[in-house]
Amino acid sequence: MRQRARRTIKPLKPAVILSVGALLSAIAFAVVAAVAQPEMRTPRSIAIWSATGAALGVVLFGTIVAGESSRPVVIQRHGHRLATWAWFLGSMSLGHLVFRSIGDAGIIIALPLLFACVLLLMYLTELAKRSAA
């Protein structure tokens, strides 16, 4: 029997991750808004929801790109500082969300900041597990 050569999947480039992720997020937000509320099917509403989705996609995939494109030596050297600030900003954002009403304009800043902090902490934890093994 002949052994088949294993194919390895090449990792995506950071620019591809960021641009495609933001684009897909924008499309998903616009589609969900149009399906959930029929009055949101105007060009203005679709543009607003697309921009919101793209902005959230940039926040989400930007942290992934920043983590993947950074050098492990820099992360190992300064990781404790990043983790400390991520915990601080995440707890401040969560506190703001808990103690304010839903209609507060600060939620626009608090939710993406909290999400980015959680992603950064997950990345640092995974990096620490890889370096320990």
TORPA-4810 file (N, C-alpha, C, O; in nm, 3 decimals):
<nodes>
NODE_1_0.083_-0.118_0.000_0.000_0.000_0.000_0.087_0.124_0.000_0.187_0.133_0.072_M
NODE_2_0.049_0.216_-0.080_0.122_0.342_-0.085_0.067_0.439_0.018_-0.054_0.450_0.039_R
NODE_3_0.157_0.507_0.081_0.117_0.610_0.177_0.089_0.739_0.101_0.168_0.782_0.017_Q
NODE_4_-0.022_0.800_0.131_-0.052_0.930_0.070_0.024_1.038_0.144_0.033_1.037_0.267_R
NODE_5_0.076_1.129_0.070_0.146_1.241_0.132_0.045_1.328_0.205_-0.062_1.359_0.153_A
NODE_6_0.081_1.368_0.324_-0.009_1.453_0.403_-0.001_1.595_0.352_0.106_1.649_0.327_R
NODE_7_-0.115_1.652_0.337_-0.122_1.793_0.300_-0.133_1.876_0.427_-0.208_1.844_0.519_R
NODE_8_-0.059_1.981_0.428_-0.070_2.073_0.541_-0.142_2.198_0.495_-0.122_2.246_0.383_T
NODE_9_-0.223_2.248_0.581_-0.298_2.369_0.550_-0.213_2.489_0.589_-0.165_2.498_0.702_I
NODE_10_-0.195_2.578_0.495_-0.117_2.698_0.523_-0.202_2.794_0.606_-0.321_2.810_0.581_K
NODE_11_-0.140_2.858_0.705_-0.218_2.956_0.783_-0.253_3.078_0.699_-0.178_3.116_0.609_P
NODE_12_-0.366_3.137_0.729_-0.408_3.256_0.657_-0.322_3.376_0.697_-0.274_3.385_0.810_L
NODE_13_-0.305_3.466_0.603_-0.230_3.587_0.631_-0.317_3.679_0.717_-0.439_3.677_0.706_K
NODE_14_-0.254_3.760_0.804_-0.332_3.848_0.892_-0.425_3.943_0.817_-0.536_3.969_0.864_P
NODE_15_-0.382_3.995_0.703_-0.468_4.087_0.627_-0.593_4.015_0.576_-0.701_4.075_0.570_A
NODE_16_-0.579_3.889_0.539_-0.694_3.812_0.491_-0.790_3.785_0.606_-0.911_3.797_0.590_V
NODE_17_-0.736_3.749_0.721_-0.821_3.722_0.837_-0.902_3.847_0.873_-1.023_3.839_0.896_I
NODE_18_-0.836_3.961_0.876_-0.904_4.085_0.916_-1.007_4.129_0.814_-1.119_4.162_0.851_L
NODE_19_-0.970_4.129_0.686_-1.063_4.181_0.585_-1.181_4.087_0.562_-1.296_4.132_0.554_S
NODE_20_-1.155_3.958_0.550_-1.265_3.863_0.527_-1.354_3.852_0.651_-1.476_3.842_0.640_V
NODE_21_-1.292_3.854_0.768_-1.371_3.846_0.891_-1.462_3.966_0.909_-1.578_3.951_0.947_G
NODE_22_-1.411_4.086_0.881_-1.493_4.206_0.893_-1.604_4.206_0.787_-1.717_4.246_0.816_A
NODE_23_-1.572_4.162_0.666_-1.672_4.156_0.560_-1.784_4.058_0.593_-1.902_4.090_0.577_L
NODE_24_-1.748_3.939_0.639_-1.850_3.839_0.675_-1.933_3.884_0.794_-2.053_3.858_0.800_L
NODE_25_-1.871_3.951_0.888_-1.945_4.004_1.002_-2.044_4.111_0.958_-2.156_4.115_1.008_S
NODE_26_-2.003_4.198_0.866_-2.093_4.301_0.814_-2.212_4.239_0.741_-2.326_4.282_0.759_A
NODE_27_-2.185_4.139_0.661_-2.293_4.071_0.588_-2.388_4.002_0.685_-2.510_4.011_0.670_I
NODE_28_-2.333_3.935_0.786_-2.416_3.864_0.883_-2.505_3.960_0.960_-2.623_3.931_0.981_A
NODE_29_-2.451_4.074_1.002_-2.532_4.172_1.076_-2.645_4.226_0.988_-2.759_4.237_1.035_F
NODE_30_-2.616_4.258_0.863_-2.719_4.312_0.774_-2.828_4.210_0.747_-2.946_4.244_0.744_A
NODE_31_-2.790_4.085_0.726_-2.889_3.980_0.698_-2.977_3.954_0.820_-3.099_3.942_0.808_V
NODE_32_-2.914_3.945_0.936_-2.992_3.919_1.058_-3.088_4.035_1.086_-3.202_4.012_1.125_V
NODE_33_-3.043_4.158_1.067_-3.131_4.273_1.089_-3.246_4.273_0.990_-3.359_4.305_1.028_A
NODE_34_-3.221_4.238_0.865_-3.326_4.237_0.764_-3.426_4.124_0.788_-3.546_4.140_0.763_A
NODE_35_-3.378_4.012_0.836_-3.468_3.899_0.862_-3.548_3.920_0.991_-3.667_3.891_0.996_V
NODE_36_-3.483_3.971_1.094_-3.548_3.986_1.224_-3.653_4.096_1.225_-3.758_4.081_1.288_A
NODE_37_-3.624_4.205_1.156_-3.720_4.316_1.155_-3.739_4.363_1.011_-3.649_4.423_0.953_Q
NODE_38_-3.854_4.336_0.954_-3.878_4.373_0.814_-3.866_4.523_0.786_-3.835_4.561_0.673_P
NODE_39_-3.890_4.608_0.885_-3.878_4.752_0.862_-3.732_4.795_0.848_-3.704_4.910_0.815_E
NODE_40_-3.638_4.704_0.874_-3.496_4.733_0.860_-3.444_4.705_0.720_-3.323_4.699_0.699_M
NODE_41_-3.532_4.688_0.624_-3.490_4.655_0.488_-3.469_4.777_0.401_-3.471_4.766_0.278_R
NODE_42_-3.449_4.891_0.459_-3.419_5.012_0.383_-3.268_5.020_0.360_-3.191_4.964_0.439_T
NODE_43_-3.225_5.087_0.255_-3.080_5.098_0.231_-3.004_5.163_0.347_-2.890_5.126_0.377_P
NODE_44_-3.068_5.261_0.412_-3.002_5.328_0.525_-2.981_5.231_0.641_-2.873_5.228_0.700_R
NODE_45_-3.082_5.153_0.673_-3.070_5.057_0.784_-2.968_4.949_0.753_-2.890_4.909_0.839_S
NODE_46_-2.968_4.902_0.629_-2.871_4.799_0.591_-2.730_4.855_0.599_-2.638_4.784_0.642_I
NODE_47_-2.711_4.980_0.560_-2.578_5.042_0.568_-2.533_5.057_0.713_-2.417_5.034_0.746_A
NODE_48_-2.626_5.096_0.800_-2.592_5.113_0.941_-2.555_4.979_1.004_-2.455_4.969_1.075_I
NODE_49_-2.636_4.876_0.978_-2.608_4.745_1.035_-2.481_4.684_0.977_-2.408_4.613_1.046_W
NODE_50_-2.455_4.711_0.849_-2.332_4.661_0.788_-2.210_4.727_0.850_-2.110_4.661_0.878_S
NODE_51_-2.217_4.858_0.871_-2.106_4.929_0.934_-2.084_4.882_1.078_-1.970_4.868_1.123_A
NODE_52_-2.194_4.858_1.149_-2.182_4.807_1.286_-2.118_4.669_1.287_-2.030_4.641_1.368_T
NODE_53_-2.162_4.583_1.196_-2.104_4.449_1.187_-1.957_4.452_1.147_-1.877_4.376_1.200_G
NODE_54_-1.922_4.541_1.055_-1.782_4.553_1.014_-1.696_4.602_1.129_-1.584_4.554_1.149_A
NODE_55_-1.747_4.698_1.205_-1.671_4.750_1.320_-1.650_4.641_1.425_-1.541_4.627_1.480_A
NODE_56_-1.754_4.564_1.453_-1.740_4.455_1.548_-1.647_4.348_1.493_-1.570_4.288_1.569_L
NODE_57_-1.653_4.323_1.363_-1.561_4.227_1.301_-1.417_4.271_1.311_-1.328_4.188_1.332_G
NODE_58_-1.392_4.401_1.295_-1.255_4.452_1.309_-1.206_4.435_1.452_-1.091_4.400_1.474_V
NODE_59_-1.293_4.461_1.550_-1.254_4.443_1.691_-1.227_4.296_1.719_-1.126_4.262_1.782_V
NODE_60_-1.315_4.209_1.673_-1.301_4.066_1.699_-1.178_4.010_1.629_-1.092_3.948_1.694_L
NODE_61_-1.168_4.030_1.500_-1.058_3.970_1.424_-0.929_4.049_1.437_-0.822_3.995_1.412_F
NODE_62_-0.938_4.175_1.477_-0.817_4.253_1.500_-0.736_4.200_1.617_-0.613_4.199_1.612_G
NODE_63_-0.804_4.154_1.722_-0.731_4.096_1.835_-0.666_3.964_1.795_-0.556_3.932_1.840_T
NODE_64_-0.734_3.887_1.711_-0.676_3.762_1.664_-0.554_3.790_1.578_-0.451_3.724_1.593_I
NODE_65_-0.566_3.886_1.488_-0.453_3.922_1.401_-0.337_3.975_1.483_-0.222_3.940_1.458_V
NODE_66_-0.366_4.059_1.581_-0.258_4.114_1.665_-0.187_4.003_1.742_-0.065_4.006_1.757_A
NODE_67_-0.264_3.907_1.789_-0.203_3.796_1.861_-0.121_3.705_1.771_-0.014_3.658_1.811_G
NODE_68_-0.169_3.681_1.651_-0.098_3.593_1.560_0.024_3.659_1.498_0.123_3.591_1.468_E
NODE_69_0.020_3.789_1.479_0.131_3.855_1.413_0.239_3.904_1.510_0.346_3.946_1.467_S
NODE_70_0.211_3.901_1.639_0.311_3.946_1.735_0.415_3.837_1.756_0.389_3.718_1.737_S
NODE_71_0.530_3.878_1.795_0.639_3.784_1.818_0.623_3.719_1.955_0.593_3.789_2.052_R
NODE_72_0.642_3.588_1.964_0.628_3.521_2.094_0.726_3.573_2.200_0.695_3.571_2.319_P
NODE_73_0.843_3.618_2.158_0.941_3.670_2.255_0.886_3.795_2.323_0.900_3.812_2.444_V
NODE_74_0.825_3.882_2.243_0.768_4.006_2.299_0.652_3.972_2.393_0.640_4.031_2.500_V
NODE_75_0.569_3.877_2.352_0.456_3.837_2.437_0.506_3.774_2.566_0.451_3.801_2.673_I
NODE_76_0.609_3.690_2.558_0.660_3.629_2.680_0.722_3.733_2.772_0.712_3.721_2.894_Q
NODE_77_0.785_3.833_2.714_0.851_3.935_2.795_0.749_4.030_2.859_0.762_4.067_2.975_R
NODE_78_0.648_4.069_2.782_0.552_4.170_2.829_0.412_4.114_2.850_0.318_4.192_2.868_H
NODE_79_0.396_3.984_2.849_0.264_3.922_2.861_0.195_3.952_2.992_0.073_3.969_2.995_G
NODE_80_0.271_3.959_3.101_0.209_3.986_3.231_0.150_4.126_3.235_0.047_4.148_3.300_H
NODE_81_0.215_4.222_3.167_0.160_4.357_3.161_0.031_4.360_3.079_-0.067_4.423_3.118_R
NODE_82_0.033_4.290_2.966_-0.088_4.284_2.883_-0.202_4.217_2.959_-0.317_4.263_2.953_L
NODE_83_-0.171_4.110_3.030_-0.276_4.040_3.105_-0.333_4.128_3.215_-0.453_4.129_3.238_A
NODE_84_-0.246_4.202_3.283_-0.292_4.291_3.390_-0.387_4.397_3.336_-0.493_4.421_3.393_T
NODE_85_-0.349_4.462_3.226_-0.435_4.564_3.168_-0.562_4.504_3.110_-0.668_4.565_3.117_W
NODE_86_-0.553_4.384_3.053_-0.673_4.320_2.999_-0.772_4.289_3.111_-0.892_4.311_3.095_A
NODE_87_-0.722_4.239_3.223_-0.810_4.214_3.337_-0.872_4.344_3.388_-0.991_4.348_3.419_W
NODE_88_-0.792_4.448_3.398_-0.842_4.576_3.449_-0.949_4.633_3.357_-1.058_4.668_3.403_F
NODE_89_-0.918_4.643_3.226_-1.016_4.700_3.132_-1.140_4.612_3.119_-1.252_4.662_3.105_L
NODE_90_-1.121_4.482_3.123_-1.236_4.391_3.117_-1.326_4.405_3.237_-1.449_4.405_3.223_G
NODE_91_-1.267_4.417_3.355_-1.351_4.432_3.475_-1.421_4.567_3.478_-1.535_4.578_3.523_S
NODE_92_-1.353_4.672_3.429_-1.418_4.803_3.421_-1.536_4.800_3.323_-1.642_4.855_3.351_M
NODE_93_-1.517_4.734_3.209_-1.624_4.725_3.110_-1.742_4.645_3.164_-1.858_4.682_3.147_S
NODE_94_-1.711_4.534_3.230_-1.817_4.451_3.285_-1.892_4.526_3.395_-2.014_4.517_3.403_L
NODE_95_-1.821_4.600_3.478_-1.886_4.680_3.581_-1.976_4.786_3.522_-2.084_4.813_3.573_G
NODE_96_-1.931_4.847_3.414_-2.014_4.948_3.348_-2.141_4.884_3.292_-2.249_4.942_3.302_H
NODE_97_-2.128_4.766_3.233_-2.246_4.699_3.178_-2.345_4.658_3.287_-2.466_4.665_3.268_L
NODE_98_-2.292_4.614_3.401_-2.379_4.567_3.508_-2.454_4.683_3.573_-2.573_4.670_3.604_V
NODE_99_-2.386_4.796_3.596_-2.446_4.904_3.674_-2.512_5.013_3.592_-2.559_5.111_3.649_F
NODE_100_-2.519_5.000_3.462_-2.586_5.098_3.377_-2.705_5.035_3.307_-2.715_4.913_3.296_R
NODE_101_-2.793_5.119_3.261_-2.909_5.068_3.189_-2.867_5.029_3.047_-2.760_5.069_3.001_S
NODE_102_-2.949_4.954_2.980_-2.918_4.904_2.846_-2.906_5.018_2.745_-2.828_5.007_2.650_I
NODE_103_-2.979_5.125_2.761_-2.978_5.232_2.664_-2.859_5.327_2.673_-2.852_5.423_2.596_G
NODE_104_-2.768_5.304_2.762_-2.655_5.393_2.782_-2.561_5.389_2.661_-2.534_5.283_2.606_D
NODE_105_-2.514_5.505_2.622_-2.423_5.513_2.505_-2.287_5.453_2.535_-2.214_5.418_2.442_A
NODE_106_-2.250_5.440_2.661_-2.122_5.380_2.696_-2.113_5.232_2.666_-2.003_5.176_2.661_G
NODE_107_-2.226_5.169_2.645_-2.227_5.027_2.611_-2.160_5.004_2.476_-2.103_4.898_2.452_I
NODE_108_-2.166_5.103_2.388_-2.102_5.092_2.257_-1.951_5.074_2.275_-1.888_5.006_2.195_I
NODE_109_-1.895_5.133_2.378_-1.752_5.117_2.406_-1.727_4.997_2.495_-1.630_4.925_2.476_I
NODE_110_-1.814_4.973_2.592_-1.790_4.870_2.692_-1.795_4.729_2.634_-1.710_4.646_2.668_A
NODE_111_-1.890_4.700_2.548_-1.902_4.564_2.494_-1.783_4.523_2.407_-1.727_4.417_2.431_L
NODE_112_-1.743_4.601_2.308_-1.625_4.559_2.231_-1.497_4.554_2.314_-1.412_4.468_2.291_P
NODE_113_-1.484_4.645_2.411_-1.366_4.643_2.496_-1.364_4.517_2.582_-1.259_4.454_2.597_L
NODE_114_-1.477_4.481_2.637_-1.485_4.359_2.716_-1.455_4.237_2.630_-1.383_4.147_2.672_L
NODE_115_-1.510_4.235_2.510_-1.488_4.124_2.418_-1.341_4.112_2.380_-1.286_4.002_2.376_F
NODE_116_-1.277_4.225_2.350_-1.135_4.225_2.313_-1.048_4.180_2.431_-0.951_4.108_2.411_A
NODE_117_-1.082_4.221_2.552_-1.005_4.180_2.669_-1.016_4.030_2.692_-0.917_3.964_2.725_C
NODE_118_-1.134_3.976_2.676_-1.152_3.832_2.693_-1.074_3.755_2.587_-1.011_3.654_2.619_V
NODE_119_-1.075_3.802_2.462_-0.999_3.736_2.358_-0.849_3.742_2.386_-0.778_3.644_2.365_L
NODE_120_-0.801_3.857_2.432_-0.660_3.870_2.465_-0.620_3.776_2.577_-0.515_3.713_2.571_L
NODE_121_-0.703_3.767_2.679_-0.672_3.677_2.791_-0.675_3.531_2.746_-0.593_3.451_2.791_L
NODE_122_-0.768_3.496_2.658_-0.771_3.359_2.606_-0.644_3.329_2.527_-0.588_3.220_2.539_M
NODE_123_-0.599_3.425_2.447_-0.478_3.406_2.368_-0.355_3.391_2.459_-0.272_3.303_2.436_Y
NODE_124_-0.344_3.476_2.561_-0.230_3.468_2.652_-0.230_3.336_2.729_-0.123_3.279_2.753_L
NODE_125_-0.347_3.288_2.767_-0.356_3.160_2.837_-0.312_3.046_2.746_-0.239_2.957_2.788_T
NODE_126_-0.358_3.048_2.621_-0.320_2.944_2.526_-0.170_2.948_2.497_-0.107_2.844_2.484_E
NODE_127_-0.114_3.068_2.487_0.029_3.083_2.462_0.109_3.030_2.581_0.213_2.967_2.562_L
NODE_128_0.061_3.055_2.702_0.130_3.005_2.820_0.126_2.853_2.825_0.223_2.790_2.866_A
NODE_129_0.014_2.794_2.784_0.004_2.647_2.782_0.100_2.588_2.677_0.164_2.486_2.702_K
NODE_130_0.111_2.654_2.561_0.202_2.605_2.457_0.347_2.614_2.500_0.425_2.522_2.473_R
NODE_131_0.384_2.723_2.566_0.525_2.739_2.606_0.560_2.648_2.722_0.676_2.610_2.738_S
NODE_132_0.460_2.610_2.805_0.486_2.519_2.916_0.503_2.374_2.869_0.572_2.295_2.933_A
NODE_133_0.441_2.342_2.758_0.447_2.203_2.709_0.573_2.174_2.634_0.593_2.062_2.587_A
</nodes>
